[in-house]
Amino acid sequence: MGKKGDLSNFEHGMIVGARRAGLSISQSAQLLGFPRTTISRVYKEWCEKGKTSSMRQSCGRKCLVDARGQRRMGRLIQADRRATLTEIT
């Protein structure tokens, strides 16, 4: 199964609301159209931490080059399109 993307805050709220209304994990998954693992993960996170928002924006490796450096690299590459990597560095 492929990953569709992050859930919105509204979808997180729908999952928590369905579980709080007394629906089982399977019933919630069938009603809302999300996998059972997603239902249980979101509800467990809400019970433990009290949050429904995703923190995925802060995940991943930090960029080694800032925005200014990226613009500079772009200008260097456009100035000499045939330059090799060693010449650029």
Chimera marker file (.cmm) of the C-alpha trace (Angstrom):
<marker_set name="trace">
<marker id="1" x="0.000" y="0.000" z="0.000" r="1" g="1" b="0" radius="0.5"/>
<marker id="2" x="1.269" y="3.432" z="-0.893" r="1" g="1" b="0" radius="0.5"/>
<marker id="3" x="1.356" y="6.483" z="1.291" r="1" g="1" b="0" radius="0.5"/>
<marker id="4" x="-1.243" y="9.080" z="0.304" r="1" g="1" b="0" radius="0.5"/>
<marker id="5" x="0.149" y="11.986" z="2.305" r="1" g="1" b="0" radius="0.5"/>
<marker id="6" x="-0.333" y="13.710" z="5.605" r="1" g="1" b="0" radius="0.5"/>
<marker id="7" x="-3.717" y="13.942" z="7.248" r="1" g="1" b="0" radius="0.5"/>
<marker id="8" x="-5.210" y="17.371" z="7.722" r="1" g="1" b="0" radius="0.5"/>
<marker id="9" x="-6.195" y="18.647" z="11.161" r="1" g="1" b="0" radius="0.5"/>
<marker id="10" x="-9.834" y="18.121" z="10.197" r="1" g="1" b="0" radius="0.5"/>
<marker id="11" x="-9.175" y="14.446" z="9.369" r="1" g="1" b="0" radius="0.5"/>
<marker id="12" x="-7.344" y="14.010" z="12.674" r="1" g="1" b="0" radius="0.5"/>
<marker id="13" x="-10.364" y="15.495" z="14.425" r="1" g="1" b="0" radius="0.5"/>
<marker id="14" x="-12.764" y="13.202" z="12.563" r="1" g="1" b="0" radius="0.5"/>
<marker id="15" x="-10.756" y="10.154" z="13.669" r="1" g="1" b="0" radius="0.5"/>
<marker id="16" x="-10.673" y="11.246" z="17.302" r="1" g="1" b="0" radius="0.5"/>
<marker id="17" x="-14.368" y="12.131" z="17.198" r="1" g="1" b="0" radius="0.5"/>
<marker id="18" x="-15.339" y="8.758" z="15.766" r="1" g="1" b="0" radius="0.5"/>
<marker id="19" x="-13.361" y="6.920" z="18.427" r="1" g="1" b="0" radius="0.5"/>
<marker id="20" x="-14.743" y="9.137" z="21.213" r="1" g="1" b="0" radius="0.5"/>
<marker id="21" x="-18.271" y="8.458" z="19.917" r="1" g="1" b="0" radius="0.5"/>
<marker id="22" x="-17.741" y="4.787" z="20.714" r="1" g="1" b="0" radius="0.5"/>
<marker id="23" x="-16.908" y="3.347" z="17.320" r="1" g="1" b="0" radius="0.5"/>
<marker id="24" x="-14.329" y="0.574" z="17.204" r="1" g="1" b="0" radius="0.5"/>
<marker id="25" x="-11.104" y="0.908" z="15.253" r="1" g="1" b="0" radius="0.5"/>
<marker id="26" x="-12.485" y="-1.251" z="12.438" r="1" g="1" b="0" radius="0.5"/>
<marker id="27" x="-15.768" y="0.664" z="12.294" r="1" g="1" b="0" radius="0.5"/>
<marker id="28" x="-13.930" y="3.990" z="12.277" r="1" g="1" b="0" radius="0.5"/>
<marker id="29" x="-11.615" y="2.803" z="9.512" r="1" g="1" b="0" radius="0.5"/>
<marker id="30" x="-14.514" y="1.614" z="7.380" r="1" g="1" b="0" radius="0.5"/>
<marker id="31" x="-16.547" y="4.783" z="7.961" r="1" g="1" b="0" radius="0.5"/>
<marker id="32" x="-13.727" y="7.262" z="7.343" r="1" g="1" b="0" radius="0.5"/>
<marker id="33" x="-11.771" y="5.304" z="4.717" r="1" g="1" b="0" radius="0.5"/>
<marker id="34" x="-8.414" y="5.264" z="6.523" r="1" g="1" b="0" radius="0.5"/>
<marker id="35" x="-6.322" y="2.206" z="7.405" r="1" g="1" b="0" radius="0.5"/>
<marker id="36" x="-6.804" y="0.703" z="10.873" r="1" g="1" b="0" radius="0.5"/>
<marker id="37" x="-3.200" y="1.483" z="11.781" r="1" g="1" b="0" radius="0.5"/>
<marker id="38" x="-3.777" y="5.160" z="11.021" r="1" g="1" b="0" radius="0.5"/>
<marker id="39" x="-6.893" y="5.216" z="13.208" r="1" g="1" b="0" radius="0.5"/>
<marker id="40" x="-5.114" y="3.590" z="16.132" r="1" g="1" b="0" radius="0.5"/>
<marker id="41" x="-1.963" y="5.744" z="15.760" r="1" g="1" b="0" radius="0.5"/>
<marker id="42" x="-3.871" y="9.045" z="15.642" r="1" g="1" b="0" radius="0.5"/>
<marker id="43" x="-6.139" y="8.121" z="18.558" r="1" g="1" b="0" radius="0.5"/>
<marker id="44" x="-3.245" y="6.829" z="20.660" r="1" g="1" b="0" radius="0.5"/>
<marker id="45" x="-1.317" y="10.052" z="20.007" r="1" g="1" b="0" radius="0.5"/>
<marker id="46" x="-4.351" y="12.084" z="21.034" r="1" g="1" b="0" radius="0.5"/>
<marker id="47" x="-4.841" y="10.075" z="24.255" r="1" g="1" b="0" radius="0.5"/>
<marker id="48" x="-1.178" y="10.281" z="25.271" r="1" g="1" b="0" radius="0.5"/>
<marker id="49" x="-0.243" y="13.782" z="24.170" r="1" g="1" b="0" radius="0.5"/>
<marker id="50" x="-3.582" y="15.509" z="23.686" r="1" g="1" b="0" radius="0.5"/>
<marker id="51" x="-2.705" y="16.733" z="20.205" r="1" g="1" b="0" radius="0.5"/>
<marker id="52" x="-4.274" y="16.109" z="16.847" r="1" g="1" b="0" radius="0.5"/>
<marker id="53" x="-1.891" y="18.004" z="14.587" r="1" g="1" b="0" radius="0.5"/>
<marker id="54" x="0.901" y="16.371" z="12.639" r="1" g="1" b="0" radius="0.5"/>
<marker id="55" x="4.485" y="17.358" z="13.382" r="1" g="1" b="0" radius="0.5"/>
<marker id="56" x="5.871" y="16.109" z="10.063" r="1" g="1" b="0" radius="0.5"/>
<marker id="57" x="6.934" y="19.568" z="8.958" r="1" g="1" b="0" radius="0.5"/>
<marker id="58" x="9.910" y="19.399" z="11.300" r="1" g="1" b="0" radius="0.5"/>
<marker id="59" x="11.027" y="15.937" z="10.225" r="1" g="1" b="0" radius="0.5"/>
<marker id="60" x="13.930" y="15.125" z="7.985" r="1" g="1" b="0" radius="0.5"/>
<marker id="61" x="17.490" y="16.224" z="7.586" r="1" g="1" b="0" radius="0.5"/>
<marker id="62" x="18.232" y="19.917" z="7.859" r="1" g="1" b="0" radius="0.5"/>
<marker id="63" x="19.538" y="21.679" z="4.735" r="1" g="1" b="0" radius="0.5"/>
<marker id="64" x="23.280" y="22.212" z="4.679" r="1" g="1" b="0" radius="0.5"/>
<marker id="65" x="22.935" y="25.173" z="2.316" r="1" g="1" b="0" radius="0.5"/>
<marker id="66" x="20.748" y="28.138" z="3.205" r="1" g="1" b="0" radius="0.5"/>
<marker id="67" x="18.543" y="30.034" z="0.727" r="1" g="1" b="0" radius="0.5"/>
<marker id="68" x="21.275" y="32.538" z="-0.089" r="1" g="1" b="0" radius="0.5"/>
<marker id="69" x="23.750" y="29.736" z="-0.841" r="1" g="1" b="0" radius="0.5"/>
<marker id="70" x="21.227" y="28.003" z="-3.089" r="1" g="1" b="0" radius="0.5"/>
<marker id="71" x="20.702" y="31.178" z="-5.107" r="1" g="1" b="0" radius="0.5"/>
<marker id="72" x="24.463" y="31.612" z="-5.437" r="1" g="1" b="0" radius="0.5"/>
<marker id="73" x="24.892" y="28.004" z="-6.615" r="1" g="1" b="0" radius="0.5"/>
<marker id="74" x="22.125" y="28.536" z="-9.153" r="1" g="1" b="0" radius="0.5"/>
<marker id="75" x="23.908" y="31.582" z="-10.569" r="1" g="1" b="0" radius="0.5"/>
<marker id="76" x="27.239" y="29.734" z="-10.721" r="1" g="1" b="0" radius="0.5"/>
<marker id="77" x="25.700" y="26.808" z="-12.557" r="1" g="1" b="0" radius="0.5"/>
<marker id="78" x="23.809" y="29.019" z="-15.011" r="1" g="1" b="0" radius="0.5"/>
<marker id="79" x="26.928" y="31.045" z="-15.758" r="1" g="1" b="0" radius="0.5"/>
<marker id="80" x="28.855" y="27.980" z="-16.927" r="1" g="1" b="0" radius="0.5"/>
<marker id="81" x="26.485" y="25.145" z="-17.879" r="1" g="1" b="0" radius="0.5"/>
<marker id="82" x="29.317" y="22.799" z="-18.868" r="1" g="1" b="0" radius="0.5"/>
<marker id="83" x="31.246" y="23.082" z="-15.586" r="1" g="1" b="0" radius="0.5"/>
<marker id="84" x="31.954" y="19.814" z="-13.791" r="1" g="1" b="0" radius="0.5"/>
<marker id="85" x="31.232" y="19.221" z="-10.143" r="1" g="1" b="0" radius="0.5"/>
<marker id="86" x="34.865" y="19.630" z="-9.136" r="1" g="1" b="0" radius="0.5"/>
<marker id="87" x="35.073" y="22.964" z="-10.987" r="1" g="1" b="0" radius="0.5"/>
<marker id="88" x="31.947" y="24.220" z="-9.260" r="1" g="1" b="0" radius="0.5"/>
<marker id="89" x="33.149" y="23.244" z="-5.797" r="1" g="1" b="0" radius="0.5"/>
<link id1="1" id2="2" r="1" g="1" b="0" radius="0.2"/>
<link id1="2" id2="3" r="1" g="1" b="0" radius="0.2"/>
<link id1="3" id2="4" r="1" g="1" b="0" radius="0.2"/>
<link id1="4" id2="5" r="1" g="1" b="0" radius="0.2"/>
<link id1="5" id2="6" r="1" g="1" b="0" radius="0.2"/>
<link id1="6" id2="7" r="1" g="1" b="0" radius="0.2"/>
<link id1="7" id2="8" r="1" g="1" b="0" radius="0.2"/>
<link id1="8" id2="9" r="1" g="1" b="0" radius="0.2"/>
<link id1="9" id2="10" r="1" g="1" b="0" radius="0.2"/>
<link id1="10" id2="11" r="1" g="1" b="0" radius="0.2"/>
<link id1="11" id2="12" r="1" g="1" b="0" radius="0.2"/>
<link id1="12" id2="13" r="1" g="1" b="0" radius="0.2"/>
<link id1="13" id2="14" r="1" g="1" b="0" radius="0.2"/>
<link id1="14" id2="15" r="1" g="1" b="0" radius="0.2"/>
<link id1="15" id2="16" r="1" g="1" b="0" radius="0.2"/>
<link id1="16" id2="17" r="1" g="1" b="0" radius="0.2"/>
<link id1="17" id2="18" r="1" g="1" b="0" radius="0.2"/>
<link id1="18" id2="19" r="1" g="1" b="0" radius="0.2"/>
<link id1="19" id2="20" r="1" g="1" b="0" radius="0.2"/>
<link id1="20" id2="21" r="1" g="1" b="0" radius="0.2"/>
<link id1="21" id2="22" r="1" g="1" b="0" radius="0.2"/>
<link id1="22" id2="23" r="1" g="1" b="0" radius="0.2"/>
<link id1="23" id2="24" r="1" g="1" b="0" radius="0.2"/>
<link id1="24" id2="25" r="1" g="1" b="0" radius="0.2"/>
<link id1="25" id2="26" r="1" g="1" b="0" radius="0.2"/>
<link id1="26" id2="27" r="1" g="1" b="0" radius="0.2"/>
<link id1="27" id2="28" r="1" g="1" b="0" radius="0.2"/>
<link id1="28" id2="29" r="1" g="1" b="0" radius="0.2"/>
<link id1="29" id2="30" r="1" g="1" b="0" radius="0.2"/>
<link id1="30" id2="31" r="1" g="1" b="0" radius="0.2"/>
<link id1="31" id2="32" r="1" g="1" b="0" radius="0.2"/>
<link id1="32" id2="33" r="1" g="1" b="0" radius="0.2"/>
<link id1="33" id2="34" r="1" g="1" b="0" radius="0.2"/>
<link id1="34" id2="35" r="1" g="1" b="0" radius="0.2"/>
<link id1="35" id2="36" r="1" g="1" b="0" radius="0.2"/>
<link id1="36" id2="37" r="1" g="1" b="0" radius="0.2"/>
<link id1="37" id2="38" r="1" g="1" b="0" radius="0.2"/>
<link id1="38" id2="39" r="1" g="1" b="0" radius="0.2"/>
<link id1="39" id2="40" r="1" g="1" b="0" radius="0.2"/>
<link id1="40" id2="41" r="1" g="1" b="0" radius="0.2"/>
<link id1="41" id2="42" r="1" g="1" b="0" radius="0.2"/>
<link id1="42" id2="43" r="1" g="1" b="0" radius="0.2"/>
<link id1="43" id2="44" r="1" g="1" b="0" radius="0.2"/>
<link id1="44" id2="45" r="1" g="1" b="0" radius="0.2"/>
<link id1="45" id2="46" r="1" g="1" b="0" radius="0.2"/>
<link id1="46" id2="47" r="1" g="1" b="0" radius="0.2"/>
<link id1="47" id2="48" r="1" g="1" b="0" radius="0.2"/>
<link id1="48" id2="49" r="1" g="1" b="0" radius="0.2"/>
<link id1="49" id2="50" r="1" g="1" b="0" radius="0.2"/>
<link id1="50" id2="51" r="1" g="1" b="0" radius="0.2"/>
<link id1="51" id2="52" r="1" g="1" b="0" radius="0.2"/>
<link id1="52" id2="53" r="1" g="1" b="0" radius="0.2"/>
<link id1="53" id2="54" r="1" g="1" b="0" radius="0.2"/>
<link id1="54" id2="55" r="1" g="1" b="0" radius="0.2"/>
<link id1="55" id2="56" r="1" g="1" b="0" radius="0.2"/>
<link id1="56" id2="57" r="1" g="1" b="0" radius="0.2"/>
<link id1="57" id2="58" r="1" g="1" b="0" radius="0.2"/>
<link id1="58" id2="59" r="1" g="1" b="0" radius="0.2"/>
<link id1="59" id2="60" r="1" g="1" b="0" radius="0.2"/>
<link id1="60" id2="61" r="1" g="1" b="0" radius="0.2"/>
<link id1="61" id2="62" r="1" g="1" b="0" radius="0.2"/>
<link id1="62" id2="63" r="1" g="1" b="0" radius="0.2"/>
<link id1="63" id2="64" r="1" g="1" b="0" radius="0.2"/>
<link id1="64" id2="65" r="1" g="1" b="0" radius="0.2"/>
<link id1="65" id2="66" r="1" g="1" b="0" radius="0.2"/>
<link id1="66" id2="67" r="1" g="1" b="0" radius="0.2"/>
<link id1="67" id2="68" r="1" g="1" b="0" radius="0.2"/>
<link id1="68" id2="69" r="1" g="1" b="0" radius="0.2"/>
<link id1="69" id2="70" r="1" g="1" b="0" radius="0.2"/>
<link id1="70" id2="71" r="1" g="1" b="0" radius="0.2"/>
<link id1="71" id2="72" r="1" g="1" b="0" radius="0.2"/>
<link id1="72" id2="73" r="1" g="1" b="0" radius="0.2"/>
<link id1="73" id2="74" r="1" g="1" b="0" radius="0.2"/>
<link id1="74" id2="75" r="1" g="1" b="0" radius="0.2"/>
<link id1="75" id2="76" r="1" g="1" b="0" radius="0.2"/>
<link id1="76" id2="77" r="1" g="1" b="0" radius="0.2"/>
<link id1="77" id2="78" r="1" g="1" b="0" radius="0.2"/>
<link id1="78" id2="79" r="1" g="1" b="0" radius="0.2"/>
<link id1="79" id2="80" r="1" g="1" b="0" radius="0.2"/>
<link id1="80" id2="81" r="1" g="1" b="0" radius="0.2"/>
<link id1="81" id2="82" r="1" g="1" b="0" radius="0.2"/>
<link id1="82" id2="83" r="1" g="1" b="0" radius="0.2"/>
<link id1="83" id2="84" r="1" g="1" b="0" radius="0.2"/>
<link id1="84" id2="85" r="1" g="1" b="0" radius="0.2"/>
<link id1="85" id2="86" r="1" g="1" b="0" radius="0.2"/>
<link id1="86" id2="87" r="1" g="1" b="0" radius="0.2"/>
<link id1="87" id2="88" r="1" g="1" b="0" radius="0.2"/>
<link id1="88" id2="89" r="1" g="1" b="0" radius="0.2"/>
</marker_set>
